[in-house]
Amino acid sequence: MRKYIIERYVAREALLNFLAVISVLLLIYVSNRFIRFLAEAAAGDIDSQVILELLVLKLTANSVLLLPLALYVGVLLALGRLYRDSEVVAMHAGGIGFTTLLRAIGALAVVFAGLTAILSLYVAPAAAERADSLTSEARSDSEMTGLYPGRFKEFSDGDQIIYAEDVAVGQNRMETVFVQVRRDNALDLVFARTAHQFLDSTTGDRFMVLESGYRYEGHPGAPNFVIHEFKTHGVRIRKREVSEEYRPLEVLSLTELLASDTYTHLAELQWRLSVPISAFVLALLAVPLSRTSSREGKYGKLFVAVLIYFIYTNLMSISQKAVERGELTPLVGVWPVHVLMLLVVLCMVFVASGGWSRLRARMRRRPHMARTY
């Protein structure tokens, strides 16, 4: 019963530190992404109304990479504080050994590995696919949001250019409008006093309706331009074609990856499986790595811990890229990196739990026992 209470206490401390670390990491990520989306919205590449949804989707898709790091640092800080405040010494004096700490963090690591596996294999790909689709739709849709006074706006990869001297977004009105439309070898130039956008509810097409102006039709360099005066003239704003053939690796579902035998897809599958494995291994690594004296403080091993983390993740990334390029067989893949890291963890646990001291004590007693006999 006493060990169970201690295990709950250690797990709670690790969980509280994890929440603090993940909050900081998410805040940094959200701030960076939000600024990037605002810049794209200001340039007219995406609609400002989809920023919040894109932010949530991107956060969901990429949070799976932050969870192992947050758990790793959280456990390191939690146990570091226990060592600094001599609580671990008090536990040892009460008969609570290093194995109890390892068991508490191990149970927490198993739960987080399971949650991370669900995110990595199912939730993150679905969120990434929705974010990719939403981004493509937002960039292909020609709305008033992308028009600003005194600025040229390109549509259809430069085939249509619109300029307005004054834009009233809320009223859907523009004044002193210039439109250039390129079709085949012909070029149409349209000037109008006012204009507004119109959405055909039947076809879904969007039109720029120009009022009181002139249309110049002809071929570039030729003197025979035809001039038309009009009261109302409509120009259909063509949407950018969205390619549905290419799909990024991060949006592919688990079923699609399992059904494929290409090195690229197998490398992506191994990476998604590696994320929950790394969450478990890193959490166990933090237990022996957090052993410090009261004079070192709870941040004593933080630099070494971060260095090990970068080495571990870089080795995983290098192995994945090697599989992707066909330089490494998928049967080997990233698994030796996890095995090597797990062996390092076992060695550190063996030393931290006093296994090396007990082994040396046995080696000293053996010659004495032989002489006595």
N, C-alpha and C positions, 0 to 999 in steps of 0.2 A: 504493500500500500504506500509506503514511504517513497519507494522508487517511482511509483506511478505519479505521485504528486510532483516529484522533482522533474520527471520527464515532461509533464504538462507545463510546468513553470518555464523550463528551458525552451520548449516549443513556442510558448506564448511570447517570450522575449525575442526569439528569432522572427516570429511572425510580425511583431510590432516594428522591428527594425526593417524587415522586408517592405512593409507598407510605406515607411518613411523613404526608403531608397527608391522604390518604384514610383512614388509620387514625384520625386525630383526628376527622375529620368523621363517620365511622361510629360511633365511640365516643359522640360527642355525640348522634347520632340515636338509637342504641340505648338510651341512658340515658333520653332523653326519652320514647320510645315505651314502654319497660318500665315506667316510673312510671305512665303513663296506663293501661296494661293492668292493672297492679296495682290502681289505683283502681277500674276497672270491675269487676274480680274481687271486690274488697272490697264493692262495692255490689250484688253478685249479678247483674250484667248478663251476664257471661261466666264460663265455667268456667275455673278456674285451670290446668287441665290443657292447655288449648289456647294458653296464653300464648306458650310457646316456638315453636310452629309459626306462630302469627300474627306473631311478631316476625321470624322468618326470611322469611316471605312478604312482609311490609311492607318489610323491608330490601331484598329482591330487587327489588320493584316500584319503590322510590324511589331506589335506588342509581344508576340511570341519570342522575338529575339531579345527583348529586354527582361523577360521573366527569369531566365537562368542567371543572368548577371545580378539582378536585384536580389534573388534568393541567396546567391553566393556571398555578396557583400553584406546582406542582412544577417546571415548566420555568423559571419566573421566579426561584425560589430557587436552582436549580442553576446557571443561567447567571450570576446575580448573584454567587454565590460565586466562579465562575471569573474574573469581572471584578475582584472585590475582591482575590483572591490573585494578580492580574496574570497568570494563566495564559493568558487570551485574548491579552494583549500578547505573551507568549512564542510563542503560536501564530502571530500575525501576523508576528513576526520570523522564524519558520521557514517562512514562505510559505503558511501556512494562513489563508485569508481568512474573511470573514463568511459567504460562500456555503456553506462547509463546515458551519458551525454551523446554518445554515438547512436544509441538506439532511439533517442528522442528526435535527433536531427534526421536520422534515417527514415523514420516514419513520416516526418514532414516532407522529406525529399521524394518519397514514393508518391505521396498525394500530388505534389507539384509536378512531378514527371508525368503523371496521368493527365492532369489538366493541360499541361503543355503539349502532350501528344494530341489531345483533342483539338486544341487550337492550331497546331502545326499541320495536322493531316486533314482537317475538315473545315474549321471556321475560317482560318486565315486565307486559304485559296478561294473560298466563296466570297469573302470580303474583297479580296484583290480583284476578282473577276468583275464584281459589281462596280468597284472604283474605276477600273479600266474602261468598262462600258460607259459609265457616267461621264468620265473625262472625254471620251471620244465623241459622245453625243453633244456635250457642252461646247467642244471646239468646232464641231461641224455645224452647229446651229447658229444662224446669223440673226442675232437679236439686237435691239436698240442699245443694249448694254455696251456693245463694242464700239459705238459711235460717240465721238467726243468732238466738241466744237474746235475748229481749226486744225483738225488732224485727219490725215488720209487713212482710210480703213480698207484693207484688201479682203476680198472674198474669192472663193473658188480658185485658190492658188494664184491669185493675181489677175485672173481673167475679168474680175469686176472690182472696180475701185470707186469708193464713195467718199465725198468730202462735203462737209456742211459747215457753214460759217457759224451757225448757232443751233444748238440742240436743246430741246426741252424734253427730257426723258419721261417725266411723269405725264406730260400732255401728249406724247408721241407726235411731236411737231419739230420740223427742221426748216431753217431758212437759208436761202442762197446756197443751193445744193448743186454739186457737180458729180456726174456719174460717167464712168468710162466702162464700156462693155466690149470685150474682145471675143469675136466669134469667127472661127476659121481665120481667114486673112483680112476680114473686115473689122472696122473699128467704129463704134458708135459713141459719140460724145453728147451728153445731155446736160443742159443747164436749166434750172428751174428756180422760181422764187421761193416756193415752199414745197414741202414733201412730208409724207407720213408713211408708216408701215401698215400693211394690211395682211392678215392671216386668213387664208382660205380654209374654212373649217371642213370643207368636203375633201379636198386633196391634201391639206396640210402644208401647202406651199406658201411661202412668204413673199410678198411683193413690196417694192418701194414705189409708192404712188406719188408721182411728181405733178405739180400743178403750175400752170402759167410759165411756159418755158420754150426752149428750142432744142431740137435734136439734129445733130450733124452726123450723117451717114456716109461712109466711103472707105477707101483703102488708104493706108498710110503712105504718104509721098505723092499721091495722085491729086491733081488740082480739082477734079470733078466731084466735089462734095455735094450731097443733097441735103438741103436744110428744110426741116419741118417745124412749123410752129404749132403748139398744142396748148389746150387748156388742161387736159389730164392725160398722163401717160404712165403706164405701169411697167416696171422692170422686175422680173422674177429673180429673187436672190437665190442663187443655186447653193445648196449645201455642199460642204466638202465631203467627198466620198470617203467612207470609213471602210477600211479593209478588214474583212472578217476571216481572211485566210490565216494571217499570222496571229498567234496567241502567245503571250509571254509565258514563261515556264511557271511563274508564281501563281497563275490563274488556273492551271490544270488541276483537275480533281484527282483524288487518290485512285479512283477507278481507271482513269486515263493513263496515269503513270504505271500502274500495275499491268495494264494491257500492252504497254509498249516495251520493246526490247532495244531501243536506241540508247546509246551511251549518255546522251544529254538528259533524257528522261530518267534513266537509272541514277544518274548523279543527283538530280533534283530530289528523287525519292530518298536516297541515302541522306541527303542534307536534312530533309524534313524529319527523318527518323533520328538523326543525330541530335537535334535540338532537345527533345525530352531526355535522351541519354546524358547529354552534357549537363542538364539541370540536376540530375541525380548525382553524377560524379562530382560536380563542383560543390554541391551541398555537403557531401561527405568529405571532400578535400578541406573545406573550411574548418572542420572540427579539429584535426591535429594542427592545422596552420594557425589557428587562433590562440594556441598555447603561448602565453607571455607571462612575464613576471609583473608584479604590481608596479614596478618602476618604469616599465616600458609603456604602459598605457594601452588602451584598446585599439589605437591606430598603429601599433608597433609593427605589425606584419602586413599592413595594407598595401604598401608598395610592392612587396614580394608577391602578394596575392594577385594584384592587378597584372603584374608581369607574367605570372603563370597563366592567368586567364587569356592574355593576348597570345601567348605561345600556343596554348591549347586551341583557341579558335582559328588562329592562322594555319595551324597544321591541318585542321579539318577543312578549311577553305582550299588549301593547296591540294589536298587529296581529292576533294570534290572536282576541282578544275582538271586534275590529271585524269580522272575517270571521264569527265565530259569531253576531253580532247582525245580519248582513246589511248592515253599513255599508261594507264593503269587499269587492270581488269576489274570489272564490277564485283567479282567474287572477293577481291581484297578490299578495294575501295577505301572508305574512311574508317573501317573497323579496327585496323591496327592502332590508330591514334587513340581510340577509346580504350583498347586493351592496355596500351602503354600507360595511359593516364590512370587507369584503375589500378595497375600495379604500383604506380607511384603512391597512390592513396593508401593502398594496403601496407606498403613499406612505412609510410609516415604514421599510420595508425598503430602499426606494430611497435615502432619506437616510442610513440607518445603514450601508449598504454603500459610501457615498462617491459615490453617483451624482450628487448635487447639486454636490459639489465638482468632480467631473470635468466636469459640464455648464458650470459657471462658468468653469473653466479653458479650455474650448473656446471659450466666448464671448469671452474675453480675447484668445485667439490669432487669432481670425478677422480683426479689423481690422489687426493687425500683418502677417498673411500677405497681406492685400490690398495694403497699402502696399509691401511687399517686391516683390510681383509688378509 
